[in-house]
Amino acid sequence: MKNLILIIVALMLTSCSELMIIGGVGGAVVSQSPAAKAYNGIDVITIGQTEKSIKQHAYERIKNETQKFKSDE
């Protein structure tokens, strides 16, 4: 957790004008927003640990909850 906070702080305090991070889909994301930099940094860590992006985790969670809801009816 401490490492994650340090990475987020480093991304927000960077003096670079652009940050390029390769996403899970393979496209390059260029952003100057600190919020986007923090999200992309966390997304890279998530992909490295689970081999799935945050969006893939959210999609699968919503899909599973929807299937549970339909089967309960």
C-alpha atoms as one frame of an Amber mdcrd trajectory, in Angstrom:
protein
   0.000   0.000   0.000   2.870   2.338   0.833   4.446   1.683  -2.575   1.163
   2.453  -4.309   0.895   5.817  -2.563   4.484   6.648  -3.504   3.814   5.809
  -7.155   0.672   7.952  -7.213   2.505  10.880  -5.649   5.387  10.490  -8.111
   2.977  10.486 -11.044   1.195  13.587  -9.803   4.417  15.500  -9.141   6.141
  14.606 -12.395   7.363  17.497 -14.505   6.763  15.691 -17.772   4.319  17.353
 -20.123   2.988  14.042 -21.406   2.752  10.569 -19.968   2.534   7.590 -22.272
   1.373   4.327 -20.818   0.581   1.244 -22.818  -2.906   0.113 -21.878  -4.341
  -3.374 -21.756  -5.765  -2.994 -25.258  -2.385  -1.978 -26.650  -3.128   1.682
 -27.382  -1.067   4.541 -26.029  -2.768   6.918 -23.648  -1.423  10.473 -23.529
  -2.656  12.750 -20.779  -1.612  15.773 -18.781  -4.305  15.459 -16.104  -3.012
  14.349 -12.668  -6.159  12.261 -12.162  -5.596  10.451 -15.471  -1.936   9.901
 -14.606  -2.870   8.422 -11.237  -5.536   6.174 -12.793  -3.125   4.984 -15.481
  -0.443   4.281 -12.887  -2.826   2.221 -10.790  -4.078   0.476 -13.941  -0.519
  -0.529 -14.894   0.044  -1.958 -11.412  -3.269  -3.835 -11.628  -2.392  -5.272
 -15.044   1.029  -6.325 -13.758  -0.454  -8.183 -10.795  -3.620  -9.671 -12.307
  -3.094  -9.470 -16.100  -6.431  -7.609 -16.326  -7.104  -3.896 -16.497  -9.377
  -2.070 -14.076 -11.990  -1.856 -16.828 -11.858  -5.633 -17.370 -12.304  -6.230
 -13.627 -15.281  -3.855 -13.543 -16.846  -5.430 -16.644 -16.523  -8.953 -15.237
 -17.930  -7.874 -11.862 -20.947  -6.200 -13.470 -21.476  -9.191 -15.757 -21.390
 -11.628 -12.804 -23.757  -9.493 -10.710 -26.155  -9.203 -13.647 -26.136 -12.960
 -14.131 -26.806 -13.504 -10.407 -29.683 -11.020 -10.535 -31.228 -12.747 -13.570
 -30.914 -16.205 -12.019 -32.629 -15.017  -8.803 -35.743 -13.944 -10.718
